[in-house]
Amino acid sequence: MPRQIKIGVVAGEASGDQLGAGLIKALRSRYPDALFEGIGGSKMLERGFHTLFPIDRLSVMGLVEPLKRLPELIRIRRTLYQHFLNNHFDLVVGIDSPDFNLGLELRLRKQGVKTAHYVSPSVWAWRQGRIKKIARAVDLMITLFPFEADFYRQHGVPVTYVGHPLAEEIPLQPDCQKAREQLGIGPDARILTLMPGSRASEVDALGRLFLDTANRCQESVAGLQLLIPAANDERKKQLELLLDGYPDLNCLLLSGQSHLAMSASDVVLLSSGTSALEAMLLKKPMVVSYRVGKWTYALISRMLKVDWVSLPNLLAEEALVPELLQDQATVDNLVEAVKKLFLSPEHVSRLTQRFGELHQSLRHGGSDAAAAALCALIMEAE
């Protein structure tokens, strides 16, 4: 009988859970009886994954905030290290969460365990000195975007560019009308979708700001309806408490269904991150905003090596979508940017065409390409 392949996967947030689920599905087509363990969320669990800790224990952000949870994070990483090593795992894949995963991958690789990292840290954008640690920590870097792969090749790190799985899953021409029908919304409604983030800290920082913006927009955009897809049950409760302070908002709060909400919308106001990519793939004009702790922002802003932070702008190498960050993230600025998108159909048409071109460029194999590269690593170790 062939031995059972053991693959460790460590994902630290909702976007990583989604990528992990696609990866597990693709790997199972090659190793049907493989064991998948580590840290993952609900989508990975649906694929038969066994999580050793809840995924939200890794959902911390910034440079300063994780220090408050440092003892717990060290304990979790130590436990994972011993588990993967003692149980002779064939491969360990860290999905994003680089500050947590790269240290784990480095220790495991020193012990002869094959390691890979899926989703490049933004080393090309800031803290470029991390490339030395990455080169020591991983047997393979798997990138979602072509400009990332170019950076790793320049520094001699084994890399595979797979495009983004969402570019494969989302059709090139999403059906807005069908999405509205599923939500019981008329075809002529004017819809603004708010996406303040999947973490509690993001909703704390952006939730009231986005609702204040929507409240103002509702005064000048006739018939405006709001959609807010809550990332999980905890965020939904958090948003419900915020919405109690806005009784006049015409708002539908959803459980999940972020793609459906964005598909149905005319404009999306969102936090910087994966949701900006999703909105781009769904061909939706957007306004990107973000706030972090004052000290975190002071540190990061000094180290940035790029002109933009949102993925649509980075991919296009131009300012396709407005980015209103930190001190620029005010109600006045956001209202102006959102209203402009509702009132500029020609600009939106050009934007939609450009988004379609970028979408096509990101179709490069996705989860199947990542799984093929990881299987080659496993075969090397046998």
Stockholm file with secondary structure:
# STOCKHOLM 1.0

chainA/1-382         MPRQIKIGVVAGEASGDQLGAGLIKALRSRYPDALFEGIGGSKMLERGFHTLFPIDRLSVMGLVEPLKRLPELIRIRRTLYQHFLNNHFDLVVGIDSPDFNLGLELRLRKQGVKTAHYVSPSVWAWRQGRIKKIARAVDLMITLFPFEADFYRQHGVPVTYVGHPLAEEIPLQPDCQKAREQLGIGPDARILTLMPGSRASEVDALGRLFLDTANRCQESVAGLQLLIPAANDERKKQLELLLDGYPDLNCLLLSGQSHLAMSASDVVLLSSGTSALEAMLLKKPMVVSYRVGKWTYALISRMLKVDWVSLPNLLAEEALVPELLQDQATVDNLVEAVKKLFLSPEHVSRLTQRFGELHQSLRHGGSDAAAAALCALIMEAE
#=GR chainA/1-382 SS CCCCCEEEEEECSHHHHHHHHHHHHHHHTTCTTCEEEEEECHHHHTTTCEEEEEGGGGCCCSSSGGGGGHHHHHHHHHHHHHHHHHTTCSEEEEESCHHHHHHHHHHHHHTTCEEEEESCCSTTTSCGGGHHHHHHHCSEEEESSHHHHHHHHHTTCCEEECBCHHHHHSCSSCCHHHHHHHHTCCTTCEEEEEECCSSHHHHHHHHHHHHHHHHHHHHHSTTEEEEEEESSHHHHHHHHHHHTTCTTCCEEEEESCHHHHHHHCSEEEEESSHHHHHHHHTTCCEEEEECCCHHHHHHHHHHCCSSCCSHHHHHHTSCCSCEEEGGGCCHHHHHHHHHHHHTCHHHHHHHHHHHHHHHHHTBSCHHHHHHHHHHHHHHHHC
#=GC SS_cons         CCCCCEEEEEECSHHHHHHHHHHHHHHHTTCTTCEEEEEECHHHHTTTCEEEEEGGGGCCCSSSGGGGGHHHHHHHHHHHHHHHHHTTCSEEEEESCHHHHHHHHHHHHHTTCEEEEESCCSTTTSCGGGHHHHHHHCSEEEESSHHHHHHHHHTTCCEEECBCHHHHHSCSSCCHHHHHHHHTCCTTCEEEEEECCSSHHHHHHHHHHHHHHHHHHHHHSTTEEEEEEESSHHHHHHHHHHHTTCTTCCEEEEESCHHHHHHHCSEEEEESSHHHHHHHHTTCCEEEEECCCHHHHHHHHHHCCSSCCSHHHHHHTSCCSCEEEGGGCCHHHHHHHHHHHHTCHHHHHHHHHHHHHHHHHTBSCHHHHHHHHHHHHHHHHC
//
